[in-house]
Amino acid sequence: MPRREDWLPYGLSERVHAFQRIANAAETYEVQLGLAPADVSRIKAIAEEYAFAVNIYQHNKVTLKALRGWRNIVTSNERTIGPSTERPMFDNTPMPVGTQRGLVAEMRRYVRIMKASGGFTTAIGSSMGVMSPKHAKKAPGELQPTLKATAINGFKVVIACEMQGMTALQLEFRRNGEEEYEKVAFLSKLPETIYIEPRVL
């Protein structure tokens, strides 16, 4: 079976954690790896910029789903009494100053530089999380994902699952008292927060 050689995880959320781990280790092993203070600062900035881009997207993606549900309730043909809830608002937090393009490529370049350093060791690489996992991929029929669903306020559910090398999951659910399953999300990264539109009676 093919073996994954790349140290970088597949999912966006996993990459956020991986970049932060590299940034923390770069500061710890700055001397051993021959990094200049400017290099360490940039590596930490890459982690921050990447996390911001991923988190702002994920937040506003959830908000868009909630906004769609709010719109459907407000514009519904069903007559209801009472004021509407406040509409969901997008997060317009400014991005980190100096955010660059191509953050993954830039981080890969720094990892190559650190691995080529005379002070680099397997122990340091493991601490940074940049050693190749070299694990064999399972056949699709052998994958047995275990989902964990946690309900939160606003008709939202947090879905967590070990991807096990899968690139995506299609999620379906069934409402109480109904027999048909509904497609609710196509997830390419986990964990993810999804919005389940309530049934308007």
C-alpha positions as a Markdown table, in Angstrom:
| # | Residue | x | y | z |
|---|---|---|---|---|
| 1 | Met | 0.0 | 0.0 | 0.0 |
| 2 | Pro | 1.2 | 3.6 | -0.5 |
| 3 | Arg | 2.8 | 5.3 | 2.4 |
| 4 | Arg | 2.4 | 8.9 | 3.3 |
| 5 | Glu | 5.8 | 10.6 | 3.5 |
| 6 | Asp | 4.7 | 14.1 | 4.1 |
| 7 | Trp | 4.9 | 15.5 | 7.7 |
| 8 | Leu | 2.2 | 18.1 | 7.1 |
| 9 | Pro | -1.3 | 16.9 | 8.1 |
| 10 | Tyr | -4.2 | 16.9 | 5.7 |
| 11 | Gly | -6.8 | 19.0 | 7.5 |
| 12 | Leu | -6.8 | 22.7 | 7.9 |
| 13 | Ser | -7.4 | 22.6 | 11.7 |
| 14 | Glu | -4.7 | 20.0 | 12.1 |
| 15 | Arg | -2.3 | 22.3 | 10.2 |
| 16 | Val | -3.1 | 25.1 | 12.5 |
| 17 | His | -1.9 | 23.0 | 15.4 |
| 18 | Ala | 1.1 | 21.7 | 13.4 |
| 19 | Phe | 2.2 | 25.3 | 12.5 |
| 20 | Gln | 1.9 | 26.4 | 16.1 |
| 21 | Arg | 3.9 | 23.4 | 17.3 |
| 22 | Ile | 6.7 | 24.3 | 14.8 |
| 23 | Ala | 6.6 | 27.9 | 16.0 |
| 24 | Asn | 6.9 | 26.9 | 19.6 |
| 25 | Ala | 9.8 | 24.5 | 18.9 |
| 26 | Ala | 11.6 | 27.0 | 16.7 |
| 27 | Glu | 11.8 | 29.4 | 19.6 |
| 28 | Thr | 12.9 | 26.6 | 21.9 |
| 29 | Tyr | 15.6 | 25.2 | 19.6 |
| 30 | Glu | 16.6 | 28.6 | 18.0 |
| 31 | Val | 20.3 | 28.2 | 18.9 |
| 32 | Gln | 20.6 | 24.5 | 18.0 |
| 33 | Leu | 19.0 | 25.1 | 14.6 |
| 34 | Gly | 21.0 | 28.2 | 13.8 |
| 35 | Leu | 17.9 | 30.4 | 13.5 |
| 36 | Ala | 18.2 | 34.1 | 13.6 |
| 37 | Pro | 15.7 | 36.0 | 15.8 |
| 38 | Ala | 14.1 | 37.3 | 12.6 |
| 39 | Asp | 13.6 | 33.7 | 11.4 |
| 40 | Val | 11.9 | 32.7 | 14.6 |
| 41 | Ser | 9.7 | 35.8 | 14.5 |
| 42 | Arg | 8.6 | 35.0 | 11.0 |
| 43 | Ile | 7.9 | 31.4 | 11.8 |
| 44 | Lys | 5.7 | 32.5 | 14.7 |
| 45 | Ala | 4.0 | 35.1 | 12.4 |
| 46 | Ile | 3.3 | 32.3 | 9.8 |
| 47 | Ala | 1.6 | 30.3 | 12.4 |
| 48 | Glu | -0.5 | 33.3 | 13.5 |
| 49 | Glu | -1.5 | 34.3 | 10.0 |
| 50 | Tyr | -2.4 | 30.8 | 9.0 |
| 51 | Ala | -4.5 | 30.3 | 12.2 |
| 52 | Phe | -6.3 | 33.6 | 11.6 |
| 53 | Ala | -7.1 | 32.7 | 8.0 |
| 54 | Val | -8.5 | 29.3 | 8.9 |
| 55 | Asn | -10.4 | 30.4 | 12.0 |
| 56 | Ile | -12.0 | 33.4 | 10.4 |
| 57 | Tyr | -13.2 | 31.3 | 7.5 |
| 58 | Gln | -14.6 | 28.6 | 9.7 |
| 59 | His | -16.4 | 31.1 | 11.9 |
| 60 | Asn | -17.9 | 33.0 | 9.0 |
| 61 | Lys | -18.9 | 29.7 | 7.3 |
| 62 | Val | -20.9 | 28.8 | 10.3 |
| 63 | Thr | -22.3 | 32.3 | 10.5 |
| 64 | Leu | -23.4 | 32.1 | 6.8 |
| 65 | Lys | -25.4 | 28.9 | 7.6 |
| 66 | Ala | -27.0 | 30.5 | 10.6 |
| 67 | Leu | -27.8 | 33.7 | 8.6 |
| 68 | Arg | -29.5 | 31.5 | 6.0 |
| 69 | Gly | -31.6 | 29.9 | 8.7 |
| 70 | Trp | -32.5 | 33.3 | 10.1 |
| 71 | Arg | -33.5 | 34.6 | 6.7 |
| 72 | Asn | -35.7 | 31.5 | 6.1 |
| 73 | Ile | -37.5 | 32.1 | 9.4 |
| 74 | Val | -38.0 | 35.8 | 8.7 |
| 75 | Thr | -39.2 | 35.3 | 5.2 |
| 76 | Ser | -41.3 | 32.2 | 6.0 |
| 77 | Asn | -44.9 | 32.0 | 4.7 |
| 78 | Glu | -45.9 | 30.6 | 8.1 |
| 79 | Arg | -47.6 | 33.2 | 10.3 |
| 80 | Thr | -45.9 | 33.5 | 13.7 |
| 81 | Ile | -46.2 | 36.1 | 16.5 |
| 82 | Gly | -43.2 | 37.8 | 18.1 |
| 83 | Pro | -40.1 | 39.7 | 17.0 |
| 84 | Ser | -37.3 | 38.0 | 15.1 |
| 85 | Thr | -34.1 | 37.1 | 16.9 |
| 86 | Glu | -31.1 | 39.3 | 16.1 |
| 87 | Arg | -29.5 | 38.3 | 12.8 |
| 88 | Pro | -26.1 | 36.5 | 12.9 |
| 89 | Met | -23.2 | 38.8 | 12.3 |
| 90 | Phe | -20.0 | 38.0 | 10.4 |
| 91 | Asp | -16.6 | 38.5 | 12.1 |
| 92 | Asn | -14.8 | 41.4 | 10.4 |
| 93 | Thr | -11.7 | 41.3 | 12.6 |
| 94 | Pro | -8.8 | 42.8 | 10.7 |
| 95 | Met | -6.2 | 40.2 | 9.6 |
| 96 | Pro | -2.7 | 40.3 | 11.2 |
| 97 | Val | -0.6 | 43.2 | 9.9 |
| 98 | Gly | 1.7 | 42.1 | 7.0 |
| 99 | Thr | -0.1 | 38.8 | 6.3 |
| 100 | Gln | 1.6 | 37.1 | 3.4 |
| 101 | Arg | 0.4 | 34.8 | 0.6 |
| 102 | Gly | 1.7 | 31.2 | 0.3 |
| 103 | Leu | 2.0 | 30.5 | 4.0 |
| 104 | Val | 2.2 | 26.7 | 3.6 |
| 105 | Ala | 5.0 | 27.0 | 1.0 |
| 106 | Glu | 6.9 | 29.4 | 3.3 |
| 107 | Met | 6.6 | 27.2 | 6.3 |
| 108 | Arg | 7.8 | 24.2 | 4.3 |
| 109 | Arg | 10.8 | 26.2 | 3.3 |
| 110 | Tyr | 11.6 | 27.0 | 6.9 |
| 111 | Val | 11.2 | 23.3 | 7.8 |
| 112 | Arg | 13.6 | 22.3 | 5.1 |
| 113 | Ile | 16.1 | 24.8 | 6.4 |
| 114 | Met | 15.8 | 23.6 | 10.0 |
| 115 | Lys | 16.1 | 19.9 | 8.9 |
| 116 | Ala | 19.3 | 20.8 | 7.0 |
| 117 | Ser | 20.8 | 22.4 | 10.0 |
| 118 | Gly | 23.8 | 20.7 | 11.7 |
| 119 | Gly | 22.0 | 20.8 | 15.0 |
| 120 | Phe | 18.8 | 19.1 | 13.8 |
| 121 | Thr | 18.1 | 15.7 | 15.5 |
| 122 | Thr | 15.3 | 13.2 | 15.3 |
| 123 | Ala | 14.3 | 14.2 | 18.8 |
| 124 | Ile | 14.0 | 17.8 | 17.8 |
| 125 | Gly | 12.1 | 16.8 | 14.6 |
| 126 | Ser | 9.7 | 14.7 | 16.7 |
| 127 | Ser | 9.2 | 17.6 | 19.1 |
| 128 | Met | 8.4 | 19.9 | 16.1 |
| 129 | Gly | 6.2 | 17.3 | 14.5 |
| 130 | Val | 8.0 | 17.4 | 11.2 |
| 131 | Met | 9.1 | 13.8 | 10.9 |
| 132 | Ser | 7.5 | 11.7 | 8.2 |
| 133 | Pro | 4.7 | 9.5 | 9.7 |
| 134 | Lys | 5.4 | 6.8 | 7.1 |
| 135 | His | 2.2 | 5.0 | 7.8 |
| 136 | Ala | 0.4 | 2.8 | 5.4 |
| 137 | Lys | -3.0 | 4.0 | 4.2 |
| 138 | Lys | -5.9 | 1.7 | 5.0 |
| 139 | Ala | -8.1 | 0.5 | 2.2 |
| 140 | Pro | -11.5 | 2.4 | 2.1 |
| 141 | Gly | -13.4 | -0.7 | 3.3 |
| 142 | Glu | -11.2 | -0.9 | 6.4 |
| 143 | Leu | -11.8 | 2.7 | 7.6 |
| 144 | Gln | -14.2 | 2.8 | 10.6 |
| 145 | Pro | -14.6 | 6.5 | 11.6 |
| 146 | Thr | -16.1 | 7.2 | 15.0 |
| 147 | Leu | -18.0 | 10.4 | 15.1 |
| 148 | Lys | -18.5 | 12.5 | 18.2 |
| 149 | Ala | -21.3 | 15.0 | 18.0 |
| 150 | Thr | -21.8 | 17.7 | 20.6 |
| 151 | Ala | -24.8 | 20.0 | 20.5 |
| 152 | Ile | -24.2 | 23.7 | 21.3 |
| 153 | Asn | -26.5 | 26.8 | 21.3 |
| 154 | Gly | -28.1 | 28.2 | 18.2 |
| 155 | Phe | -29.0 | 24.8 | 16.5 |
| 156 | Lys | -25.3 | 24.0 | 16.0 |
| 157 | Val | -23.5 | 20.8 | 16.4 |
| 158 | Val | -19.7 | 20.3 | 16.8 |
| 159 | Ile | -18.6 | 17.2 | 14.8 |
| 160 | Ala | -15.3 | 15.6 | 15.7 |
| 161 | Cys | -13.7 | 12.6 | 14.0 |
| 162 | Glu | -10.4 | 11.0 | 13.3 |
| 163 | Met | -10.0 | 11.3 | 9.6 |
| 164 | Gln | -7.7 | 8.3 | 9.3 |
| 165 | Gly | -6.4 | 9.6 | 5.9 |
| 166 | Met | -9.8 | 10.2 | 4.4 |
| 167 | Thr | -10.2 | 13.4 | 2.5 |
| 168 | Ala | -13.9 | 14.1 | 3.3 |
| 169 | Leu | -17.0 | 12.8 | 5.0 |
| 170 | Gln | -20.6 | 13.2 | 4.0 |
| 171 | Leu | -22.8 | 13.7 | 7.1 |
| 172 | Glu | -26.5 | 12.8 | 7.2 |
| 173 | Phe | -29.0 | 13.0 | 10.1 |
| 174 | Arg | -32.6 | 12.0 | 10.8 |
| 175 | Arg | -35.1 | 14.1 | 12.8 |
| 176 | Asn | -37.0 | 12.6 | 15.7 |
| 177 | Gly | -40.3 | 11.1 | 14.4 |
| 178 | Glu | -39.1 | 11.0 | 10.8 |
| 179 | Glu | -37.8 | 8.1 | 8.7 |
| 180 | Glu | -35.9 | 9.9 | 6.0 |
| 181 | Tyr | -32.2 | 10.9 | 6.4 |
| 182 | Glu | -31.2 | 14.4 | 5.3 |
| 183 | Lys | -27.8 | 15.4 | 4.0 |
| 184 | Val | -26.5 | 18.1 | 6.3 |
| 185 | Ala | -22.8 | 18.6 | 5.4 |
| 186 | Phe | -19.9 | 17.5 | 3.3 |
| 187 | Leu | -16.8 | 17.9 | 5.6 |
| 188 | Ser | -13.3 | 18.1 | 4.3 |
| 189 | Lys | -11.8 | 19.0 | 7.7 |
| 190 | Leu | -12.6 | 18.1 | 11.3 |
| 191 | Pro | -13.5 | 19.2 | 13.9 |
| 192 | Glu | -16.3 | 21.3 | 12.3 |
| 193 | Thr | -19.3 | 23.2 | 13.6 |
| 194 | Ile | -22.4 | 22.7 | 11.5 |
| 195 | Tyr | -25.8 | 24.4 | 11.7 |
| 196 | Ile | -28.9 | 22.3 | 11.5 |
| 197 | Glu | -31.9 | 24.4 | 10.3 |
| 198 | Pro | -34.9 | 23.9 | 12.7 |
| 199 | Arg | -38.1 | 22.7 | 11.3 |
| 200 | Val | -40.5 | 25.6 | 10.9 |
| 201 | Leu | -44.0 | 24.6 | 12.0 |
